[in-house]
Amino acid sequence: MSLPRSILLIGEGNFSFSASISQSMSGSDTSVIATCLQREDEALRHEGAATNIQTIRDTGGTVLFNMDCTKLDECTSLKGNLFDLVIFNFPHCGRKSGVKKNRELLKNFFLSCVQVLSEDGEIHVSLCNGQGGTPADQPKREWHNSWQVAAMAAEAHLILSDVQPFESEKYQSYKCTGYRSQDKGFHVEKALLHVFTHSLPYRSPQKLTVEETVEGEKVQYQMPAELSDYIFREFLNSGSAHPVKIVQDSILEGLAEYCSVSMMPVTIPFLLSEKQVQKYGGEMDSTQCYLIRSLQRDYNSESHPLADKNKCTILRSYSWTVKDDDESLMSTKSTVSPENIGKVRCKGAEPLKPARSFDDDPELETELYFLRPSLTAQLKDLIEHKQLPTDPEEEAKSEGSMTSNAEEHHCVSNGTMCPLLGISGVVFRNVPINTWALPVFHELLLTGAFPSKPDPLKMFGQHFEKLFVSHGALLTSQQDELCLMVQPMGLIGKVFAIKEGKSHSLIHICISLNLDLLAVLLFAIPDWRLLWSHDPRFNKQFSIQPSLGTPFCPFSLFPEHFRFDISFWTGPTWDEKKFYGVVREASCGTVQQVKLIDTFSHPDLSQTSYCYRLVYHSHTHALSHTQALLFHKRLESALSTWLQVTIR
C-alpha cells in the first residue's frame, strides 16, 4: 500500500516495534498511535519501555494505555479517527490460554477494528508459524488446532489479501516480549504477517421486469432474479479491459492471420421466440433453457430507458432490502438504472413473501420465450436477413458487403482471404449448480464459408491447438467437429463444419467459444464467478491488458468452504431447476456446489423427501460460518415460501 496517513498499533509490550515505526515515519505526514492493554505503571516495568515510549512521543506519536483491542470503537481517544493501517503483532490472551480463547480474541479484535479502519485500510496481524491455520504455514497445523485467522477475520467482513514473512530484522530496535505474560521473548522465526482488507458487501439479487423488442414486437417479461447481476455489465464493449474482452480480441487477432473477420455491431435481444427455438431447436438443448413468459399487465409507471447495447428498458424491479432493526428482508418495488442494479446490501435473514409471481400465475402469461442459450439463432437470422451469400459465384454478384473491400468476401482456393462473420454476447444456461456449470457466460460465435480444400476444419484446429493446448486444453476430433476440452471445466469451445451446395465445394464453418472459461483458463482464475466481481481489485489487474498466460493474483486468499445439508418434503412433482434458482438467489451466488445425497418417497402420503448438500464458498466476498449459516436459514425460508416445500 502507499504511505499510510495514520497508523494504529495494538497490544504493544515494551513499545520497541512502535518506536521503530515512529522513527521510520519521522518527517512524514503519517500519524502514529501506539497502544497497550496494561496501565502505564505496568507497561513501564518492561525493559526498555520508558525509552521507547519517549522515542514515540519525540517523533510526534501518541501512546495510549488501558486500551482493550476488542473495544476500540468505545475508546474516547480514538473517536472520529479512521486508520489506514492497524498493526497487531503476535496477539495472545496471555499465560497458557488455548487456541479457542485466542480465536475468540482475534474475532472480537477484527469486529472492533473494522469500526476504526478506513475504507481502503489494511490490518496487519503477525502470528507465529503454524498459528494462522492457512496453507502459508509450513508446516501447517491441523485446522482444529489453529487460530483460523482468515475465518475469524471473515466474521468482520474482512478478507485475507496477502501473507508475507514477518521480517523482524527490518525493525532494528524491535525486541519481542510477552511470552506467557512474562518479560521474555518468543520465537519469531518463520512467523507470518497476514494482511486483511475490507470485503465488498453482498449484492441482493433483483427480479427485474424489462421490455425489449423481439422480431419486431415489444415484449415485457421478468428476468430471473439470479441473473440480474449479469445482464448489463458490458464487458465486451469497445475500450473494455475485462479479461473476456482481452481473450476475444486475442482470438480475433490470431484468426486475422488466416482470414478476414467482421464482427457485426448489432443489437440483439436476450429472448428467443418459440418460432426461433423450433427453427434451430436441433442445435439447442431445450432442457438447459430458461423459460420466460411474457406479461399481461399495465404497470402505469414511467419506464427507465437504459443506455445499453441491448436496448432494454427496466420497468420494475423487485428486490430484498435490509431493515436495520431486525435485519428482516422485505420485497420492494422500484425503477432502477443499470448502474444501481443490485446495490442493496443483504446480511442474510429470512425474506417475507415476495411480490406476485408471474411464473406461477397462468392469468398473467401470454406467449412463451426463452433466454438465449446460444447466439446461433441470432447469427443465422442476421445472415438470412442480410442475404449474405454462401456460394462464391453468388457472392461475386452481391452489391453489398459487410466490409469496405468486397474482395475480402470471395471464397476461392488460391489463398485469397476468406471472411468470418461474428457476434458475441451473454448467453444463459439453466444448469445445475456445480463448480464449472455456468448459468451465464459470454459466447463468441463465428461463421463463414470456405473451400473444402485445403481442409478449413484442420486449419482452425491447428490454430486453436497453438493457442490453448499449451495451457492444458485438449483438442478432440470427431466427424466434421473439433471439441476443445479442458479438465475439470469440460467443453470450452468447438469448431464444426456443414457441407453446402450440390458440389460440396464449400464447407460452412461455425466456431463457438466460451470466453468466460477461456479467460479462467488463460489467466489461471480460480473461480468463474470472479469474472463478475464488482471489486476494483479484480479489474485493476486487467486494466493494463496483460498478455494471455499472465496468472491472476487472488485478492482473497484461502477462503473457507462451508457445508450444510437441507432436507424437505415436496408433492408428487418436483422442479429441480426452480430449486437451483432459489438457491442462487437466496445465497447471493455463494453456493458453489449442490449435490443430491438422498431421496425417499412416502408410500402413503404421495410425498417425496429430498436431501441436498450445499457447499458455500466465495473468492469474491468475505464468507464466514455465521454468514453462510444466515444464507442457509434464508434459503429454508425462501423454499418454504416460493416452492411450498416442508422443511424437515
N, C-alpha and C positions, 0 to 999 in steps of 0.2 A: 504494500500500500504506500501511498505518498506520505510525506512527513505529517504525522497527526498533529492537530491543533491542540488536543487535550488528551492527557494520559492519566488513567486511574490505576493505581497499584493496590492490590488486595492482599491481606494476610501476610504482611511483612513481619519478619522476625527481628533480625538485627539491622534492617534497612540498608544492607550493603548493596542489594540489587537496585533499590530505588536511588541510592546515591550515585551508582554508576550511570543509570538512565538520566538522572538530573544533570550530571556533568556532560554527558554526550549531547544533551539538548540545550546546554547553556549558550546563550546568544541568539537562540531562535525564538520564534513566537509561540512555541509549544509550552503549555502549562502542565505541570506535573503535580499530582496529588497522591501522596503515599499514605496508606492506612494500615492499621493493625488492630487485632481483636483486643489486645491487652490494654490495661490502663498505662498511663505514661510512666509511672514509677516502676511497674513491672517490665515494660519494654526496655527501660534504661539499664536493667540488670544484664541484658545480653552484651557480650563482649563486643566492643566497637560501636554499639548502638548510638551512644551520645555523639560521637564524631560523625557518623553517617547522617544522623538527623540534622546536625549543624550544616553539613555539606548540602543537603537538600534545601534547607532554608536559605543558605548563602547564594545558591544558584537560582533563587526565585520560586522554589517549590513550596508546597504546603504539606504538613504532616498532621494526620488526624488519628486519634486514639479511640478506643472503645467502639470500633466500627465492626458491626456484625455483617458479614458478607451476604447473608440471606435476607437482610432488611435494608438494602442500600436506598430504596425509594423512601424509607422513613427517616433518613438522616437529614436533619435540617441544614447541615453544612454543604450538602450536595444538591439542595433544592434548586431547580431551574437549570442545572448543568446537564449537558449531554456530552458523552466522551467518545472520541474517535477510536480510542484503544483502551481496553481494560485488560490488565495482566494479573493472573493468579498463578503464582509459581508453587507447585507441589502442595496442593491443598490436602489437608488431613484433619480429621476430627480430634486427633491427639491420642496419646497413650496407645493401648492395644485395640483400638476400635476396628471392627471388621469391615469387610467390603460393603455390606448393606448400609452401614451408617455413612460410609464415605460416598456411596452412590446418592444417598439422600442429601448429603451436603452439596454435592455437585448439582443435583436437580434444583434445590432451593436457591443455590447461588445463581444459576442460569435464569431462573424465573425472576429473581430480584434484579439481576444485571441488565436484562433487556429493558427495564424501566429507565435506565440512565445511559443506554447505548444509542449513539446517533444512527441515522438511517443506513449509512454506509460504513458503520463502525465494525471493529473486529474485537473478538475476545480471544486472548491467548491463555491457554491453560497448559502448563508443563506438568508432566507426570513421569514417574519412574518407569523404566522399561517393564512392560507387561501389565501395568495397571489399567491402561486405556481400554483394552479388550478389542482392539482393531487389528486387521492384518498387518498394519505397520509395525506392531510389536514383534520383536524377534528375540526369544521365542514367544509365541502367543499363548497366553493362559487360556484355560477353559472359560467359556463365556460366563458361566455362573460364578466363577472365581475372580472376575474382573470388575472394574468400576463402571464399565459400559458407558464410557464418556459420551459417545455420539448419541446413544439412546437417551441419556439424561438431558443433553442439550436440546434434543428434538421436542422434549416436553415444553420447552420455552420457545418453540418455533424457530430454532436455530439449526443450521446445517454445518457439518464439518467440511470446511472448504480446503484445508491443507494440513499436512503433517510434515514437520521438519525436525531434524535433530536439535536438541537443546544444546546450544554452543556456549557453555559456561565460560570458555576462555575469552569470549568477546567482551565480557564484563570483568575487567581486571580486578576490581575491588570486591567482586561478589564472593561471599563465603556462606554456603548453605548452613542452616542451623534449624533446630526444632525437632530432631529425631526423638520420637516418643515424648514430645513436650519437654525435651531437655535442651540444654545449650550445647548441643553437639551436632555434627554434620551427618549426612546420609549420602548414599551412593547416587551420583547423577550420571554415571557412565551409561551411555545408550538411552538416556532419557529423551523423551519426545515432546515437542511443542505442538499443540493442537490449536488450529486457527478456526474459529467459529464466526459465522456471519448470519445476518437475518435471512430467513426464507420469505418468499412472496406469499401472501395469503392465498388460500384456495379460492378458485372461481366457481361460483354456483352456476350449474347448467340452467339454461333458459329454454322454454318451449316457445319458439318464435312462430308467429303467424305471418307468412310472407306472400307476396304476389309476384309472379313473373309470367312472361309470355311463352307459351308452348304451342308451336305450329299455328301461330297467328292468333291464338286465343289467350286471354288473361286467365290465369289460374291462381286461386288463393288456396293455400294449404298450410299445414303445420309441419315445420321442420322438427324431427325428433330432438328432444332436449339434449340427449347425449352427444349430438353432433353440432350443437350450437356454437361451440368454440372453434370449429374447424372450417367454417364456410366462407368467411370474409377476410382471410388472412393475407391473400395476395402475395404469396411467396414467389410466384413466377413472374411478377411484374418486371418491366424494364427497370434496371437500376438496383434490383434486389440483390443482396449479398447472402441470401439464405442458402444453406447447403444444397437443397433440391434444385435451386436455380443454377448454382455452380456446377452441379452434376449435369444438368440438362445442357448448359452452354458448352461444357467439355465434350459431351457426346455429339452434339451438332457440329462442333468444330472439327472433331475427328471424322465424322461422316462426310464433311465437305471435301475431304481428300479423294473420295470415291464418286460422289455425285452432288448435284446441287440440292440444297434443302430450302424449302419455303415453308416457314411456319405461318399458318393462317391466323391473322389477328381478328378473330371473330367472337361474337357474343353468343354463347350457347347456354341454354337453361340447365338447371340441375335435374329437371324432370324429364322422363321419357313417357310418352303416351302408351296406352295399350297397343295401339297400331304399330308403333315403332318396336315394341318388345316382341310382338308377333312376327314382325318382318325380319328381325335379326335374332329371334329367340334361340336359334340353333347355336349362336355364338355366345350366349349368356347363360349363366347358371341362375335360374329363377329362384332357387332356394336361398340364394345369397342376396336377394334384392330387398331393399326397404320398400314396403308397400305404402303408398301415400294416397289418401282420399282428398279430393278437392272439397272445399267447404261451401255450404249454402248459408251464409249469414251476412247481414248488413251490420257492419261494425260501428257505423256512424262516427267515425273518427278520422282525423286527417292522417293521411299516410305520410311516412317519413322516407323520402327518396334517398337512396344510398348512392354515394359516389363509388360505384363498384362495377367491375367489368361485366358482371352477370346481370346488371340492370334489375336487380331485385328490389322490392320495396317491403320493408318491415311494417306490418300493420299493427301488430300487438306482440307483446312478449309476456310470458308467464314465468316468474322467477321465484326463487326462495330468498327471503331476506331474514336477517337475524335481529331479534328483539333483545335489547341489552339486559332486560330484567330477568328473563328466564331462559334466554337463548333458544326459545322455541321458534320453529320455522313456519312461515305462513306463505300462501300463494298471493302474489301481487300482479297487477296488470300495469303495463306502461308502454309508451312508444319509446324506442331507443335508437340511438345511432350506432353504426357498426363499431366505432371505437370504444363504446361503452358496454358492448355485449359481454356479459359475464362478470362485470366488475362489482360483484356482490360477495362480500366475504362470508363464507359459511364455516361455522365452527363445529358442525356435526351435532345435530339434535334431531328430534322427531318432527317430521313435517305434518302439517294439517292437511286435510283433503284438498287437492288442487282444484283448479277450475274445471269446468265441464269437459269431459274427454271427447274429442272428436273421433278418436279411433273406435270407440265402442258404441256410439250412438248412431244407428242407421238413419235417423231423421236428418242428420247433418252431412251425410255423404252423398256425393254425386258420382262423377267419373273416377276411375282408378288410374293412378300414375305410379311410376317407380323412380326412386332416386337412381341416377345413372350408375350402374356397376362398372361401366366401361365407356370410353369415348367412341367406340366402334360405330354405333348408330349415328352419332352426330357427324363423324368424319365422312361416312358413306353418303349421308343426306346432303352434306355440303358439296361433295364431289358431284353427286347427281344434279343438285340444284344449279351448279355452275357448268354442268355438262362438260366436265373435263374429259377429254378422250383418253382411252386406254390403249389405243392402237396407233402406231407411228404414222400410218397413212392418214388416218382421221385427224390426228393431232396436227399434221402439217397443213391441213385445210382450215384449222381453227384460227379465227382472227384475234381472239383474246388470249391472255396469258396471265399466269399468277405472278410472273416476274417481268422485268423490263426487257429481258432478252428471250425471245421466243425460241431461239435455237437451243436454249438450255433444256427445253421440254422434249426435244427429239430423242427418241429411244432407239438407237442403232447400235450395231455391233462393231463399229470401227473405233470405239474408245471415246466417243463423244459423251459428255457428261449427261447422266440420267437424273430426272427430278424425283425428289421425295417431297410429298406434301405432308404437313404435320399439324397436330393440335396437341395441347396439353392442358391439364386442369385436374381438379379434385374429383375423385370417384368414390363411391360408397359401397361397402360390402357388409351385409348383415350377418356377421360371423360370430361364432362362439368366442369367449374371452380366453385367450392364452397368450403366451409371451410374444409370439410373432404373427398373430392374427390381427390385421389392421382393418378397423371398421371404415377408415377413410385414408386415402393416400393420393399422391399426385401421379397421374399416368401420362407418359409421353407416347403418343401414337403417331406412327409414320407409315405412309403407304406410297407405292409407286409401281409403275410397270417397267420391266426390264427385259431385254432379250434373253432367251433361255440359255444362250451360250455366249460368253463363259457363264458358268453357274453362279447367279447372283446370291443365292442362298449361302453357298460356300464362302463367297466374298464377305458377306456380312458376318457370318460365323467366325471367320478368321479375325475380323476387326474387333468383335466383342470379346473374343478369346484374348486378344492382345491387351484389351483394356482391363478386363476383370479377372481373368484366371489367376494372375499373379496375386490377387487379393483373396483367393480362396474359393472363387466361383468355379463351377464345373459345367461345361457345355456338353449337353447330351443331344444326340441326333436321333430323330425318328423320320418316317416318310414325310417329306415336304414340311418338316418342322424342326426347329432347333430350340431347345429349352435351356435357359440359364438358371442353374440351381446353386444354392449355397446353404450349407448347414450351419446352424439349425433353422435358418429363416425359411427355407423352401424355395419356391419359384420366385425369381425376381425379374424375369423377362423372357420373351420368346420372339422368335422370328419364324414366320410361316409363309408358305407360297401357295398361290392359287393359279393354275394354268388357265389362260383365257384365249378365246378365239379358236377357230377350227384348225388352224395350222399349228397351234400350240407354240407359235414363235415367241410369244410373250409369257413372262411369268409375273404375276401380280404379287409383290412382296408387301407384307404387313409386319411392322415391328411394334411390339408393345413392351414398355419398360416401366417397372415400378420405381419411380425416382426416390421415394422415401427409403425403401430397403437398400437401394444402391447408395444413397447418402450414408446410411448406417454402416454399410459395408466399407465404403471407400474412406470414410473418416473415423472408423472404429468408434462409433457412437454406441454406448452400451444399451440403449433402450430407444425404440422408435418414438416413444412419447416425448422425448427430449426435443424432437424436431418442432413440436408445437408449444414449446415453453415460451412464456412471456418474459422470462428472466433475462435482463440485459446481459448477464454474464455469458449466456449462451450465444446471443447474437454478436457480441463483441469479438468472439473468437473467429467469426467468419467475415467480419467487416473488411478485413484485408484480403479476402478472397484467396484463401490458401489453396495450394495445388492438391490434386487428388492424392490420397495416401497420407496426408498430414493428420496424425491422430488427434482426436478431440480430447481435451483435458477436462474431466468432470469437475463441476463446481460444488457437487455434493458427494462426499466420499463415504463409502461403506454404509449406505442406507440399510436399515434393518428390514427383514421380512416378518410379517405377522400373519399367522394362520388362524382363521376362525371357521367353524362349521355352522351351517344353518339348515334346519330341518323344518318341514311344513307339510300339511295335508292340502291336497287340491281335489277338485272334482274329477269327473271322468276324462276331461280333456285338459291338456297342459301345453301352453305355448312357450317353449323354452326361449325363443327369440325375444319375446317381451321380457322375460326374466333377465336376460343379458342386458337389455336396455335399461331396466330399472337399476341393476347393479352398477352400470357405468354412471348413471345419473346420481344415484344416492351416495356413491363413494367418491364423487368428483374425479372419476377416472383413475383412482389409486389402486383398484383391483387389477392385478397383473394376470391372474390365472383363476379359472373356475373349473372344478372337476367334480363330476357326479360320482359319489362314493357309495351310495346305497339307495335302493327303491323298495317299496313294499306296497302291495295292493291289498286293501282290506276286502275280504271275501263277502262281507255283508253290507258295507256302507257305500260301495261304489266310489271309494276314495283311494287315492294313491299318496303315499308318503315319499318325499324326495329329500335326500340329504346331500348337500353340496359342500365342498371345501373351497374356501376363498383365500387367496394369497394377496395380502395388501403390501405394496412395495412402490416406492416413488424415488426416481432420480432427480425430480424437479422441485419437490417441496419437502419440508421437514415433516416426517411422518413418525409420530410417537405411538407407543402402545395405547395411550389414552385417546389420541385422535383416531386411530384405527378402530378402536372399540366403539367410539361415538359414531363413526361412519357405519359400523356394523349394526348398531342399535337403530340407526336411522333407516338402514336397509330393511330391517324387520318390520318397522312401522310402514314403510313405503309398500312393501309386498302385501301386507295386510290390507292397505287402503286401495291400492291400484290393481292388484291381481286377485284380491279376495281370497287369499290363502289363509290357512290357520297355522300360525307358528307353533311348533312343538316345544 
